[in-house]
């Protein structure tokens, strides 16, 4: 039997996974991604934010990344 999952809940599960398995480098994402890409630092899972201009540069440099929508995290 297939269960329907609320899209908001699915996104919440993705964020929970990322929180557990990725280092949050925040606004330094662009710099850290380039360092990893060029072997200047050890390869690891990172997450963070980048400007539109930084995203263009990352793509031009061949750095693979993907964007995930953020959700408001509600306090319980």
Phi and psi in radians as a Rosetta constraint file:
Dihedral C 1 N 2 CA 2 C 2 CIRCULARHARMONIC -1.529 0.35
Dihedral N 2 CA 2 C 2 N 3 CIRCULARHARMONIC 2.271 0.35
Dihedral C 2 N 3 CA 3 C 3 CIRCULARHARMONIC -1.748 0.35
Dihedral N 3 CA 3 C 3 N 4 CIRCULARHARMONIC 2.427 0.35
Dihedral C 3 N 4 CA 4 C 4 CIRCULARHARMONIC -1.473 0.35
Dihedral N 4 CA 4 C 4 N 5 CIRCULARHARMONIC 2.402 0.35
Dihedral C 4 N 5 CA 5 C 5 CIRCULARHARMONIC -2.039 0.35
Dihedral N 5 CA 5 C 5 N 6 CIRCULARHARMONIC 2.351 0.35
Dihedral C 5 N 6 CA 6 C 6 CIRCULARHARMONIC -1.045 0.35
Dihedral N 6 CA 6 C 6 N 7 CIRCULARHARMONIC 2.267 0.35
Dihedral C 6 N 7 CA 7 C 7 CIRCULARHARMONIC -0.985 0.35
Dihedral N 7 CA 7 C 7 N 8 CIRCULARHARMONIC -0.625 0.35
Dihedral C 7 N 8 CA 8 C 8 CIRCULARHARMONIC -1.107 0.35
Dihedral N 8 CA 8 C 8 N 9 CIRCULARHARMONIC -0.728 0.35
Dihedral C 8 N 9 CA 9 C 9 CIRCULARHARMONIC -1.155 0.35
Dihedral N 9 CA 9 C 9 N 10 CIRCULARHARMONIC -0.704 0.35
Dihedral C 9 N 10 CA 10 C 10 CIRCULARHARMONIC -1.072 0.35
Dihedral N 10 CA 10 C 10 N 11 CIRCULARHARMONIC -0.765 0.35
Dihedral C 10 N 11 CA 11 C 11 CIRCULARHARMONIC -1.137 0.35
Dihedral N 11 CA 11 C 11 N 12 CIRCULARHARMONIC -0.635 0.35
Dihedral C 11 N 12 CA 12 C 12 CIRCULARHARMONIC -1.078 0.35
Dihedral N 12 CA 12 C 12 N 13 CIRCULARHARMONIC -0.719 0.35
Dihedral C 12 N 13 CA 13 C 13 CIRCULARHARMONIC -1.137 0.35
Dihedral N 13 CA 13 C 13 N 14 CIRCULARHARMONIC -0.678 0.35
Dihedral C 13 N 14 CA 14 C 14 CIRCULARHARMONIC -1.063 0.35
Dihedral N 14 CA 14 C 14 N 15 CIRCULARHARMONIC -0.807 0.35
Dihedral C 14 N 15 CA 15 C 15 CIRCULARHARMONIC -1.118 0.35
Dihedral N 15 CA 15 C 15 N 16 CIRCULARHARMONIC -0.660 0.35
Dihedral C 15 N 16 CA 16 C 16 CIRCULARHARMONIC -1.095 0.35
Dihedral N 16 CA 16 C 16 N 17 CIRCULARHARMONIC -0.717 0.35
Dihedral C 16 N 17 CA 17 C 17 CIRCULARHARMONIC -1.100 0.35
Dihedral N 17 CA 17 C 17 N 18 CIRCULARHARMONIC -0.822 0.35
Dihedral C 17 N 18 CA 18 C 18 CIRCULARHARMONIC -1.066 0.35
Dihedral N 18 CA 18 C 18 N 19 CIRCULARHARMONIC -0.707 0.35
Dihedral C 18 N 19 CA 19 C 19 CIRCULARHARMONIC -1.058 0.35
Dihedral N 19 CA 19 C 19 N 20 CIRCULARHARMONIC -0.604 0.35
Dihedral C 19 N 20 CA 20 C 20 CIRCULARHARMONIC -1.421 0.35
Dihedral N 20 CA 20 C 20 N 21 CIRCULARHARMONIC -0.540 0.35
Dihedral C 20 N 21 CA 21 C 21 CIRCULARHARMONIC -2.055 0.35
Dihedral N 21 CA 21 C 21 N 22 CIRCULARHARMONIC 0.008 0.35
Dihedral C 21 N 22 CA 22 C 22 CIRCULARHARMONIC -2.241 0.35
Dihedral N 22 CA 22 C 22 N 23 CIRCULARHARMONIC 2.452 0.35
Dihedral C 22 N 23 CA 23 C 23 CIRCULARHARMONIC -1.403 0.35
Dihedral N 23 CA 23 C 23 N 24 CIRCULARHARMONIC 2.231 0.35
Dihedral C 23 N 24 CA 24 C 24 CIRCULARHARMONIC -1.478 0.35
Dihedral N 24 CA 24 C 24 N 25 CIRCULARHARMONIC 1.920 0.35
Dihedral C 24 N 25 CA 25 C 25 CIRCULARHARMONIC -1.767 0.35
Dihedral N 25 CA 25 C 25 N 26 CIRCULARHARMONIC 0.070 0.35
Dihedral C 25 N 26 CA 26 C 26 CIRCULARHARMONIC 0.992 0.35
Dihedral N 26 CA 26 C 26 N 27 CIRCULARHARMONIC -2.335 0.35
Dihedral C 26 N 27 CA 27 C 27 CIRCULARHARMONIC -1.241 0.35
Dihedral N 27 CA 27 C 27 N 28 CIRCULARHARMONIC -0.125 0.35
Dihedral C 27 N 28 CA 28 C 28 CIRCULARHARMONIC -1.513 0.35
Dihedral N 28 CA 28 C 28 N 29 CIRCULARHARMONIC 0.141 0.35
Dihedral C 28 N 29 CA 29 C 29 CIRCULARHARMONIC -0.926 0.35
Dihedral N 29 CA 29 C 29 N 30 CIRCULARHARMONIC -0.839 0.35
Dihedral C 29 N 30 CA 30 C 30 CIRCULARHARMONIC -0.989 0.35
Dihedral N 30 CA 30 C 30 N 31 CIRCULARHARMONIC -0.861 0.35
Dihedral C 30 N 31 CA 31 C 31 CIRCULARHARMONIC -1.144 0.35
Dihedral N 31 CA 31 C 31 N 32 CIRCULARHARMONIC -0.799 0.35
Dihedral C 31 N 32 CA 32 C 32 CIRCULARHARMONIC -1.151 0.35
Dihedral N 32 CA 32 C 32 N 33 CIRCULARHARMONIC -0.688 0.35
Dihedral C 32 N 33 CA 33 C 33 CIRCULARHARMONIC -1.086 0.35
Dihedral N 33 CA 33 C 33 N 34 CIRCULARHARMONIC -0.714 0.35
Dihedral C 33 N 34 CA 34 C 34 CIRCULARHARMONIC -1.160 0.35
Dihedral N 34 CA 34 C 34 N 35 CIRCULARHARMONIC -0.718 0.35
Dihedral C 34 N 35 CA 35 C 35 CIRCULARHARMONIC -1.053 0.35
Dihedral N 35 CA 35 C 35 N 36 CIRCULARHARMONIC -0.757 0.35
Dihedral C 35 N 36 CA 36 C 36 CIRCULARHARMONIC -1.134 0.35
Dihedral N 36 CA 36 C 36 N 37 CIRCULARHARMONIC -0.800 0.35
Dihedral C 36 N 37 CA 37 C 37 CIRCULARHARMONIC -1.008 0.35
Dihedral N 37 CA 37 C 37 N 38 CIRCULARHARMONIC -0.704 0.35
Dihedral C 37 N 38 CA 38 C 38 CIRCULARHARMONIC -1.642 0.35
Dihedral N 38 CA 38 C 38 N 39 CIRCULARHARMONIC 0.155 0.35
Dihedral C 38 N 39 CA 39 C 39 CIRCULARHARMONIC 1.285 0.35
Dihedral N 39 CA 39 C 39 N 40 CIRCULARHARMONIC 0.318 0.35
Dihedral C 39 N 40 CA 40 C 40 CIRCULARHARMONIC -1.350 0.35
Dihedral N 40 CA 40 C 40 N 41 CIRCULARHARMONIC -0.428 0.35
Dihedral C 40 N 41 CA 41 C 41 CIRCULARHARMONIC -2.351 0.35
Dihedral N 41 CA 41 C 41 N 42 CIRCULARHARMONIC 2.840 0.35
Dihedral C 41 N 42 CA 42 C 42 CIRCULARHARMONIC -1.091 0.35
Dihedral N 42 CA 42 C 42 N 43 CIRCULARHARMONIC 2.453 0.35
Dihedral C 42 N 43 CA 43 C 43 CIRCULARHARMONIC -1.138 0.35
Dihedral N 43 CA 43 C 43 N 44 CIRCULARHARMONIC 2.324 0.35
Dihedral C 43 N 44 CA 44 C 44 CIRCULARHARMONIC -2.751 0.35
Dihedral N 44 CA 44 C 44 N 45 CIRCULARHARMONIC 2.871 0.35
Dihedral C 44 N 45 CA 45 C 45 CIRCULARHARMONIC -1.399 0.35
Dihedral N 45 CA 45 C 45 N 46 CIRCULARHARMONIC 2.203 0.35
Dihedral C 45 N 46 CA 46 C 46 CIRCULARHARMONIC -2.267 0.35
Dihedral N 46 CA 46 C 46 N 47 CIRCULARHARMONIC 2.747 0.35
Dihedral C 46 N 47 CA 47 C 47 CIRCULARHARMONIC -2.437 0.35
Dihedral N 47 CA 47 C 47 N 48 CIRCULARHARMONIC 2.762 0.35
Dihedral C 47 N 48 CA 48 C 48 CIRCULARHARMONIC 2.955 0.35
Dihedral N 48 CA 48 C 48 N 49 CIRCULARHARMONIC -2.778 0.35
Dihedral C 48 N 49 CA 49 C 49 CIRCULARHARMONIC -2.155 0.35
Dihedral N 49 CA 49 C 49 N 50 CIRCULARHARMONIC 2.692 0.35
Dihedral C 49 N 50 CA 50 C 50 CIRCULARHARMONIC -2.538 0.35
Dihedral N 50 CA 50 C 50 N 51 CIRCULARHARMONIC 2.598 0.35
Dihedral C 50 N 51 CA 51 C 51 CIRCULARHARMONIC -1.328 0.35
Dihedral N 51 CA 51 C 51 N 52 CIRCULARHARMONIC 2.909 0.35
Dihedral C 51 N 52 CA 52 C 52 CIRCULARHARMONIC -1.043 0.35
Dihedral N 52 CA 52 C 52 N 53 CIRCULARHARMONIC -0.678 0.35
Dihedral C 52 N 53 CA 53 C 53 CIRCULARHARMONIC -1.143 0.35
Dihedral N 53 CA 53 C 53 N 54 CIRCULARHARMONIC -0.718 0.35
Dihedral C 53 N 54 CA 54 C 54 CIRCULARHARMONIC -1.143 0.35
Dihedral N 54 CA 54 C 54 N 55 CIRCULARHARMONIC -0.658 0.35
Dihedral C 54 N 55 CA 55 C 55 CIRCULARHARMONIC -1.069 0.35
Dihedral N 55 CA 55 C 55 N 56 CIRCULARHARMONIC -0.727 0.35
Dihedral C 55 N 56 CA 56 C 56 CIRCULARHARMONIC -1.061 0.35
Dihedral N 56 CA 56 C 56 N 57 CIRCULARHARMONIC -0.792 0.35
Dihedral C 56 N 57 CA 57 C 57 CIRCULARHARMONIC -1.108 0.35
Dihedral N 57 CA 57 C 57 N 58 CIRCULARHARMONIC -0.765 0.35
Dihedral C 57 N 58 CA 58 C 58 CIRCULARHARMONIC -1.018 0.35
Dihedral N 58 CA 58 C 58 N 59 CIRCULARHARMONIC -0.773 0.35
Dihedral C 58 N 59 CA 59 C 59 CIRCULARHARMONIC -1.095 0.35
Dihedral N 59 CA 59 C 59 N 60 CIRCULARHARMONIC -0.771 0.35
Dihedral C 59 N 60 CA 60 C 60 CIRCULARHARMONIC -1.088 0.35
Dihedral N 60 CA 60 C 60 N 61 CIRCULARHARMONIC -0.580 0.35
Dihedral C 60 N 61 CA 61 C 61 CIRCULARHARMONIC -1.437 0.35
Dihedral N 61 CA 61 C 61 N 62 CIRCULARHARMONIC -0.110 0.35
Dihedral C 61 N 62 CA 62 C 62 CIRCULARHARMONIC 1.482 0.35
Dihedral N 62 CA 62 C 62 N 63 CIRCULARHARMONIC 0.328 0.35
Dihedral C 62 N 63 CA 63 C 63 CIRCULARHARMONIC -1.432 0.35
Dihedral N 63 CA 63 C 63 N 64 CIRCULARHARMONIC 2.167 0.35
Dihedral C 63 N 64 CA 64 C 64 CIRCULARHARMONIC -1.506 0.35
Dihedral N 64 CA 64 C 64 N 65 CIRCULARHARMONIC 2.297 0.35
Dihedral C 64 N 65 CA 65 C 65 CIRCULARHARMONIC -2.725 0.35
Dihedral N 65 CA 65 C 65 N 66 CIRCULARHARMONIC 2.884 0.35
Dihedral C 65 N 66 CA 66 C 66 CIRCULARHARMONIC -2.482 0.35
Dihedral N 66 CA 66 C 66 N 67 CIRCULARHARMONIC 2.701 0.35
Dihedral C 66 N 67 CA 67 C 67 CIRCULARHARMONIC -1.768 0.35
Dihedral N 67 CA 67 C 67 N 68 CIRCULARHARMONIC 2.418 0.35
Dihedral C 67 N 68 CA 68 C 68 CIRCULARHARMONIC -2.155 0.35
Dihedral N 68 CA 68 C 68 N 69 CIRCULARHARMONIC 2.273 0.35
Dihedral C 68 N 69 CA 69 C 69 CIRCULARHARMONIC -1.064 0.35
Dihedral N 69 CA 69 C 69 N 70 CIRCULARHARMONIC 2.516 0.35
Dihedral C 69 N 70 CA 70 C 70 CIRCULARHARMONIC -1.528 0.35
Dihedral N 70 CA 70 C 70 N 71 CIRCULARHARMONIC 2.725 0.35
Dihedral C 70 N 71 CA 71 C 71 CIRCULARHARMONIC -2.193 0.35
Dihedral N 71 CA 71 C 71 N 72 CIRCULARHARMONIC 2.658 0.35
Dihedral C 71 N 72 CA 72 C 72 CIRCULARHARMONIC -1.249 0.35
Dihedral N 72 CA 72 C 72 N 73 CIRCULARHARMONIC 2.215 0.35
Dihedral C 72 N 73 CA 73 C 73 CIRCULARHARMONIC -1.612 0.35
Dihedral N 73 CA 73 C 73 N 74 CIRCULARHARMONIC 2.049 0.35
Dihedral C 73 N 74 CA 74 C 74 CIRCULARHARMONIC -1.522 0.35
Dihedral N 74 CA 74 C 74 N 75 CIRCULARHARMONIC 2.421 0.35
Dihedral C 74 N 75 CA 75 C 75 CIRCULARHARMONIC -1.357 0.35
Dihedral N 75 CA 75 C 75 N 76 CIRCULARHARMONIC 2.345 0.35
